[in-house]
Amino acid sequence: MKAREREMEERYKQLELDNRSVQKKLEQQTNKNSELASVLIKFEERVKHKDKKLEEAATAEGALRREIDQRDNMIKQLEKTVVERENRLYQVTSQMEEMKRVQEMVAKLMSK
């Protein structure tokens, strides 16, 4: 009976040692998990921050594209206006030359 009690006590002590060992491993794993969770949270925050910056950049790019389109349209309109004015200037110049020729012809006829 004593041998059996000793055996049970040894078994109990071994179970306690095993339990402590498992508890220590559990605590270590819990700490490791906490550290990993902290790293993951920081990483997620950085990703969110970068996503926000990307969204802001996309918004700014859209605004710049609209501004470029507006300026392109303005340039096209100004080019059209320049062409129209050049055409009008050519017409006026042609009319003035024609008037000058007519004046010269009238002057010749008047001098005869």
Backbone bond lengths (Angstrom), bond angles and torsions (degrees), N, CA, C in turn:
res aa  C-N    CA-C-N  psi(-1)  N-CA   C-N-CA  omega(-1)  CA-C   N-CA-C  phi
1 M - - - 1.440 - - 1.523 110.45 -
2 K 1.362 114.96 -41.72 1.461 118.89 179.21 1.517 110.12 -62.49
3 A 1.304 116.03 -40.38 1.468 119.69 179.97 1.527 109.73 -62.29
4 R 1.284 114.44 -39.94 1.468 119.19 179.79 1.530 110.44 -66.37
5 E 1.358 117.07 -39.99 1.466 120.61 177.57 1.516 110.39 -63.38
6 R 1.357 116.02 -44.02 1.470 119.47 178.49 1.530 110.25 -61.29
7 E 1.297 113.83 -42.50 1.467 118.43 179.52 1.524 110.47 -61.11
8 M 1.311 116.11 -42.52 1.467 120.94 179.25 1.529 110.64 -66.64
9 E 1.346 116.75 -40.74 1.469 120.08 178.32 1.523 110.38 -63.46
10 E 1.330 116.11 -43.30 1.468 119.65 178.79 1.530 110.44 -63.48
11 R 1.300 113.59 -41.66 1.461 118.27 178.00 1.525 110.15 -63.06
12 Y 1.338 116.76 -41.67 1.467 122.03 178.28 1.520 110.27 -61.84
13 K 1.359 116.18 -46.40 1.469 120.51 179.29 1.531 110.16 -61.38
14 Q 1.330 115.61 -42.12 1.468 119.38 179.78 1.530 110.49 -64.15
15 L 1.323 115.92 -40.72 1.461 120.21 177.83 1.527 110.59 -63.98
16 E 1.349 116.74 -39.79 1.467 119.78 177.29 1.519 110.76 -63.57
17 L 1.338 116.70 -43.10 1.466 120.61 177.88 1.530 110.48 -62.07
18 D 1.321 114.42 -44.15 1.468 118.81 178.18 1.529 110.74 -61.86
19 N 1.343 114.96 -41.82 1.461 120.38 179.40 1.524 110.62 -61.77
20 R 1.351 117.01 -45.86 1.470 120.98 178.57 1.527 110.54 -61.65
21 S 1.312 114.84 -42.12 1.464 119.63 179.87 1.532 110.44 -61.95
22 V 1.322 114.90 -45.10 1.471 119.56 179.15 1.523 110.20 -65.02
23 Q 1.338 116.80 -40.40 1.468 120.55 179.12 1.527 110.59 -63.51
24 K 1.337 115.68 -41.70 1.464 120.12 179.48 1.531 109.98 -63.72
25 K 1.331 116.07 -44.21 1.463 120.00 177.77 1.527 110.91 -62.56
26 L 1.339 115.33 -40.04 1.461 120.18 178.31 1.525 110.55 -62.60
27 E 1.328 116.08 -43.38 1.465 120.85 178.67 1.535 110.48 -63.32
28 Q 1.332 116.05 -42.89 1.464 119.52 178.48 1.528 110.80 -62.75
29 Q 1.314 115.44 -42.90 1.466 119.32 179.88 1.526 110.71 -66.30
30 T 1.344 116.23 -38.11 1.464 120.40 177.45 1.524 110.34 -62.02
31 N 1.343 116.19 -44.76 1.467 119.89 177.67 1.526 111.12 -61.74
32 K 1.321 115.05 -43.72 1.466 119.67 179.62 1.531 110.11 -62.06
33 N 1.336 116.09 -43.00 1.466 120.46 178.40 1.524 111.27 -62.71
34 S 1.330 116.43 -39.30 1.468 120.38 178.13 1.524 110.56 -63.17
35 E 1.332 116.24 -43.37 1.464 120.06 178.28 1.524 110.71 -62.66
36 L 1.331 115.46 -43.77 1.467 119.46 179.33 1.526 111.18 -64.16
37 A 1.326 116.21 -39.25 1.465 120.06 177.99 1.522 110.07 -63.31
38 S 1.324 116.60 -40.72 1.463 120.91 178.24 1.525 110.82 -62.84
39 V 1.326 116.17 -44.43 1.470 120.53 178.19 1.525 109.96 -62.62
40 L 1.315 116.44 -42.54 1.460 120.90 -179.96 1.528 110.98 -63.04
41 I 1.319 116.97 -42.80 1.468 120.95 178.80 1.518 110.35 -61.23
42 K 1.333 116.92 -44.90 1.465 120.33 178.47 1.524 110.93 -62.12
43 F 1.319 115.77 -41.76 1.457 120.30 179.06 1.529 110.67 -62.36
44 E 1.334 116.25 -45.13 1.465 120.47 178.77 1.523 111.09 -61.32
45 E 1.331 117.09 -39.03 1.463 120.59 177.82 1.523 110.67 -63.21
46 R 1.336 116.25 -42.14 1.470 119.62 178.30 1.523 110.77 -64.36
47 V 1.328 116.04 -40.64 1.467 119.80 179.02 1.527 110.06 -63.38
48 K 1.331 116.83 -44.02 1.466 120.32 178.43 1.519 110.67 -61.55
49 H 1.328 116.18 -41.90 1.465 121.02 179.47 1.533 110.30 -62.45
50 K 1.323 115.84 -43.79 1.470 119.37 179.37 1.520 110.69 -67.60
51 D 1.334 117.17 -38.69 1.464 120.26 176.65 1.522 110.65 -60.47
52 K 1.336 115.54 -42.18 1.462 119.88 179.20 1.526 109.99 -62.61
53 K 1.341 116.09 -43.39 1.466 119.61 178.54 1.524 110.82 -62.77
54 L 1.328 116.77 -39.72 1.462 120.18 178.37 1.527 111.02 -63.91
55 E 1.327 116.48 -41.33 1.463 120.21 177.73 1.525 110.61 -63.16
56 E 1.334 116.19 -43.37 1.464 120.05 178.29 1.521 110.53 -62.66
57 A 1.325 116.29 -41.30 1.469 120.36 179.11 1.528 110.47 -64.60
58 A 1.327 116.65 -40.08 1.465 120.34 178.77 1.525 110.41 -64.79
59 T 1.326 116.58 -40.62 1.462 120.62 177.44 1.524 110.55 -63.47
60 A 1.325 115.94 -45.10 1.469 120.23 179.05 1.523 110.31 -63.81
61 E 1.325 116.50 -39.72 1.467 119.94 178.90 1.526 110.23 -62.77
62 G 1.317 116.58 -42.60 1.466 120.58 177.70 1.518 111.55 -60.29
63 A 1.326 115.86 -43.54 1.468 120.15 179.11 1.523 110.41 -63.73
64 L 1.330 116.44 -42.35 1.468 119.86 178.94 1.524 111.13 -64.97
65 R 1.316 116.60 -39.51 1.470 119.47 178.32 1.527 110.72 -63.12
66 R 1.335 116.39 -42.65 1.468 119.49 178.11 1.525 110.44 -62.24
67 E 1.342 115.70 -42.41 1.465 119.69 179.07 1.529 110.52 -63.35
68 I 1.326 116.90 -42.08 1.470 120.48 178.20 1.525 110.08 -62.73
69 D 1.335 116.54 -43.45 1.468 119.86 178.44 1.525 110.97 -60.99
70 Q 1.336 116.55 -42.79 1.466 120.11 178.55 1.521 110.64 -61.75
71 R 1.319 116.64 -43.01 1.464 120.17 -179.75 1.529 110.87 -67.58
72 D 1.330 115.98 -39.27 1.467 118.97 176.43 1.524 110.79 -60.24
73 N 1.338 115.53 -44.09 1.465 119.60 178.16 1.525 110.97 -62.60
74 M 1.337 116.14 -40.39 1.460 119.96 178.81 1.533 109.98 -63.70
75 I 1.326 116.55 -42.85 1.470 120.75 179.39 1.525 109.92 -62.29
76 K 1.333 116.99 -44.11 1.469 120.02 178.27 1.522 111.07 -60.65
77 Q 1.330 115.75 -42.38 1.466 119.60 179.41 1.527 110.22 -64.50
78 L 1.331 116.93 -42.60 1.467 120.28 178.96 1.525 111.02 -65.29
79 E 1.328 117.25 -39.48 1.465 120.43 176.93 1.525 110.32 -62.21
80 K 1.325 116.08 -41.41 1.465 120.81 178.23 1.527 110.03 -62.40
81 T 1.332 115.75 -43.47 1.467 120.47 178.77 1.524 110.54 -62.20
82 V 1.332 117.35 -42.20 1.466 121.27 179.35 1.525 110.08 -61.58
83 V 1.333 116.63 -45.08 1.472 120.41 179.20 1.522 110.29 -61.78
84 E 1.335 116.50 -43.69 1.470 120.01 178.70 1.523 110.81 -61.32
85 R 1.326 116.79 -42.99 1.473 119.90 -179.67 1.527 111.25 -68.65
86 E 1.330 116.71 -37.33 1.465 119.31 176.51 1.525 110.33 -62.55
87 N 1.330 116.03 -42.53 1.468 120.09 177.78 1.522 110.89 -62.49
88 R 1.307 115.29 -44.18 1.478 119.76 179.42 1.530 110.07 -63.99
89 L 1.321 117.19 -42.05 1.465 121.49 178.00 1.527 110.35 -61.63
90 Y 1.321 116.43 -41.73 1.467 120.44 178.09 1.528 110.23 -62.25
91 Q 1.338 115.93 -43.58 1.468 119.93 178.89 1.525 110.98 -61.89
92 V 1.319 116.50 -46.12 1.469 120.76 -179.08 1.527 109.76 -64.08
93 T 1.330 116.63 -42.45 1.467 120.67 178.88 1.525 110.03 -62.24
94 S 1.329 116.45 -43.42 1.470 120.32 178.29 1.521 110.43 -61.92
95 Q 1.330 116.77 -43.02 1.468 120.47 178.80 1.523 111.01 -63.61
96 M 1.334 116.61 -40.02 1.470 119.68 179.48 1.525 110.70 -65.83
97 E 1.336 116.38 -41.09 1.463 119.29 177.82 1.521 110.51 -63.18
98 E 1.335 116.23 -41.33 1.466 120.55 177.82 1.519 110.30 -63.14
99 M 1.338 116.50 -42.44 1.471 120.17 178.78 1.524 110.39 -64.27
100 K 1.331 116.96 -38.80 1.463 121.41 179.56 1.527 109.77 -64.30
101 R 1.334 116.89 -42.40 1.455 120.90 178.17 1.525 111.10 -63.46
102 V 1.327 114.21 -43.58 1.475 118.26 178.56 1.519 109.62 -62.63
103 Q 1.329 117.30 -41.44 1.466 121.51 179.33 1.528 110.34 -61.20
104 E 1.329 115.31 -43.37 1.464 119.43 179.50 1.523 110.68 -63.94
105 M 1.343 115.91 -40.24 1.468 119.31 178.59 1.520 110.49 -64.89
106 V 1.326 116.19 -41.44 1.474 120.39 178.55 1.523 109.43 -63.94
107 A 1.333 115.89 -41.26 1.466 119.63 -179.91 1.524 110.25 -63.51
108 K 1.338 118.17 -39.84 1.466 121.39 178.65 1.515 110.48 -65.02
109 L 1.348 114.13 -43.55 1.465 117.92 -179.75 1.526 110.74 -65.39
110 M 1.298 117.34 -36.84 1.469 121.19 -179.02 1.521 110.19 -70.40
111 S 1.312 116.69 -31.41 1.459 118.80 -177.47 1.523 111.56 -78.94
112 K 1.306 120.71 -14.24 1.463 123.05 179.55 1.463 112.41 -82.97
